[in-house]
Amino acid sequence: MASRPVDPRIQRAQRGDREAAGALLEELLPKVRNLVRYLVRGDAEVDDLSQKALLAILQGLKSYRGEGELVSWANKITVRETIRSRKKDRADRAALSAIGPELELLSAATPDPDRYLARRAAVRRLETLPEDQRDVVVLHHVLGMSVPELADELGLPFDTAKSRLRLGMEKLRAEEEAP
Amino acid sequence: MSDPLLPPLDDGPGPARPLSPAESQALVRRTLELHFQAPRRRFAPWAIASSVAFFLAASSATAAWWIGQRQPEARARTITPPPPAPPLPPPPASVTTETTAAPAPAAPLESARQLADSPEPPIEIEDSTPTPKRKAPRKVTPPRPGPGPSPTVEAADLLAEANALLAKGEVREAERRYVAVTVRFPGTSSAYVAWVAAAGLRLEHQKDPSRAERAYQQALALDGRGPLDPEIRYGLAECYRALGQVDAERAALTAFLAGRPSGPRRARAERRLAELGAP
């Protein structure tokens, strides 16, 4: 893929300009947190894992050469770091309990409470999936990766990725249709 | 590719819970601190000693609360007087905040290390007041360099508040104060101590080894060879044990023993390592 000229602000951050790095992180933070939340069960670990992802993004920034959008590059780093850091023990502990009452969050989530609630409902459904299915579903539907791309990203055989995606979506639909 | 069940990632809100602008800035600031300053950071020895004293105060507060829970009848009497606060080396004249890194002379660092590794000090529980005002840690705070409260004093106040809350058994509030120290004074020795204290609470009181492990790792990221290193390594081993991560537990115990600790934890660590066997 051809490289494009790197945004001067990114270049400054790559050279170690703290202010530029801070501005970049502030811009990336909302998406990083949302992506982390799509990938983990419950809310409890979102900020810890987001910080790890941001740190990994900063540490890897020098390797960014403008191939593709910075956000896409940062999304991949976030996925890798989150999956790497995720602990299996959490399993069910934080799953549904941490969804919590949503009403108190609505004021903070405005100006678009409907979208916010739709996304909270989406992650509530995702909590029902095993992590391996959840990962492929999120990478495919939330990040828009093709099956070959996500198989490559997760280090999976193509057929395995495809099968997990199918099983995951079947479960999600069943969950959606459940009374 | 998009499915109505799963909205794509865009600039819209959710699914993460919303953060206030201040919280977002704090998270970014912490990340920047870790990135730009954390590697092999060494703190000024007086700041370390001060913070370690607070950590010990926190340990005392935990123990006081614990004993208070188990032995309510003991509240009416003094168990043992607390030890005097450890002497502090004077702060260097040029140091104005504890974020200023300075080479750590061997002697003060060693004494701080011994302090951290020593058994918990005896605890005084006052008559009918399970939450004694812990003034002792304030005595070890270095003199203010100028008018107005310094970051050190503010951090010390927050740590003292946390310790007092802990003594009252308000574990969750205490943890919030410790985390507040890490947010408001990122990259400082106070943050280092606060991470360790928060980790201990998460592990022992909230039974949450996963979050405790993260807090210990945050402390390690701030100072990989700090005065509370034995506390961190042992705590990490306990986290990994609770998480069933045998290899990580073995590595943490080995790192703990490599610091040549003394006291009962050493024997426990050796015994556990033998139980785990070779990798």
Interface residues (C-beta under 8 A of the other chain):
Chain A: G16 R18 A21 G22 L25 E26 L29 P30 K31 R33 N34 L35 V36 R37 Y38 D43 A44 E45 V46 D47 D48 S50 Q51 L54 L55 L58 Q59 N75 K87 D89 R90 L105 A108 A109 D112 R115 Y116 L117 A118 R119 R120 A122 V123 R125 L126 V137 V138 H140 H141 V142 L143 G144 S146 M169 L172 R173 E176
Chain B: M1 S2 D3 L5 L6 P7 P8 L9 D11 G12 P13 G14 P15 A16 R17 P18 L19 S20 S24 Q25 L27 V28 R29 R30 T31 L32 L34 H35 F36 P209 S210 R211 E213 R214 A242 L243 G244
